Amino acid sequence: DLLPPPLPKKQLQRAESLPEQGPSQHCRGDPTPWAGSILYGIPPAHPRHEEEAPSSIPPWDRPSWGPKKPLTKSQSLGEPVARSSPQKAPSPSPAELTFGMVDRELGQLLQPLEGPAGVCGVVLGCQAAALARLSARIQEELVGLEERQQLLEAELAGKSWAALSILDWEPCCESRDAWYFRVGFTFEQTQLVFAAKVPKPGCASLGVQSSLGAHCSIQRLIGRFTDRLPWELVLPGIPGEQSQSRSGEEPARLATRPILQVLISPEVPYQTLAGFVKGSHGLHRTSPGHYERLACLLLLQVCMGLEHLRVQNVGQGDLCPENLLLVQCPCPPRSQQGKEASLSLPRLLISSFFKVKDKRRPCSTSQEQDWTEGLTAPPSLVADELNVGMLIYQILHVDISLENTLGFRSNRLPEIPSLSIYSTGLKRLAVLLLHRDPCKRVSVEQARSILQVLLWGPRQELFARSKKTLTLLRSWVEVKRALLLLKFAENSAGAGASPSLEEWLCCQYFKEVTEHTLYQVTQALYA
């Protein structure tokens, strides 16, 4: 009677008391079979009957590669049980696969796949991961490496006009709220060209702008200082600036110059969106398809920038063509090299900001104020949709004013001429953005998706012979994603230049789009 219990009974008690966490896989069903597999080091081929105890397996029936003895008293039940077979390394994910991967690691991924369907899933995962990496590399070429920008910020800290060389006396660009001057700065034995932003009186938003995160459509700052303006700089629109000569009057002019806070930006604008629209009447008339595609791409950059600002809890201070800056990209697209610069897509930057607070944003007209009284959404968010809708008409050279838009009685907006395959879609988007019913008005995020569909599909002709289903849209996305990667591969094999801004925007689209988003967007666009 004083003898200890039999060994099998002790095994059963210890097996049942083992914790779930361990080196073996989890099973959400009956834990008894997996308790036995932990003891004997093998997973069961199929679940055993719940009344079958792991200790009922005779020692001579145990596999030769399993442990020959049960747990000892010196082993804690919380410790993993040692196995005689070596632990297998985790299989690589599709994002980690490369062409140079050794076959031993590749085999670990291919072995558990079941037929062509499993291989197809791996290939699709590899394509999505490759597209994400490609998009990140193109973005680095467009906006620069983050580490280099941080080095420039540190180098410019504490500098003022004395450390900069003024390259042009007159501004290279004038927006509604600032002048921009080209200045040079020597960094690592190389002269870099930056833009010195001199705000106009009453238009400073420097504190807000300096706290924004990096984004391709947001003006970036790498330096700021407060100093008296050099006498060489010409400020258009200021009385007396044009009449004074630059010789012999330096002391007098310097004494009258104000002390302002100046921002240094790595992007040098060459004109505003307002100037681009004003000078593109001829291009719109002679090449309507190309111009309206440029319009879609510019509007897409505006929407992407506004999305980023909302995440930062920041609003666009004055979303108008006069405050949207255009910057030349590092290189023109391959298909447009050697052509006139007006055909290349410029990079668009939002440059005016305000901090969103829990208070009503000032309305530009009394009609807008009356109209937004009953809206449930904050006016600071509503105004962005209205302004993007207005931009569509302004870029397409259609006269429209916000006062007339909000005061119309017949629910009819000005007609947009059908000049290209983009005209109907842009008209539809403008109607959705300027709708009087807030429940039927699309958001900036939805407007961005509609512009992407207008640019890269799927077009309505896809559904001419096939019913629109999620399966069809998923297949379309997968095929287009593969063709896009093949296009990049073919271009890289030739003597082409670096990928363009438009190609990066296309990568952003196919990297994130899903069949569910496409279903909703095409419903709104092709209704």
Secondary structure, DSSP 8 states (H G I E B T S, - for coil): --S---HHHHHHHHHHT--S-SSS---SS-HHHHHHHHHHTS--SS---TT--GGGS-GGGS-TTS-SS---TTS-TTS----SS--------GGG--TT--HHHHHHHHTT--HHHHHHHHHHHHHHHHHHHHHHHHHHHHH--HHHHHHHHHHHTT--GGGSEE--SS-SEE-SSEEEEEEEEEETTEEEEEEEEEE-TT---HHHHTT----TTB----EEEEEE--TT---TTSTTTTTS-SSS-HHHHHHHS-EEEEEEES----EEHHHHHHTTHHHHHH-HHHHHHHHHHHHHHHHHHHHHHHHTTEEES--SGGGEEEE--SS--GGGTTS-GGGS--EEEE--EEE--SS----SSHHHHHHGGG-SS-HHHHHHHHHHHHHHHHHTT----HHHHHH-SSS--------STTHHHHHHHHHHHS-SSGGG---HHHHHHHHHHHHH---GGGGSSS---HHHHHHHHHHHHHHHHHHHHHHHHTT--S--HHHHHHHHHHHH--HHHHHHHHHHH--
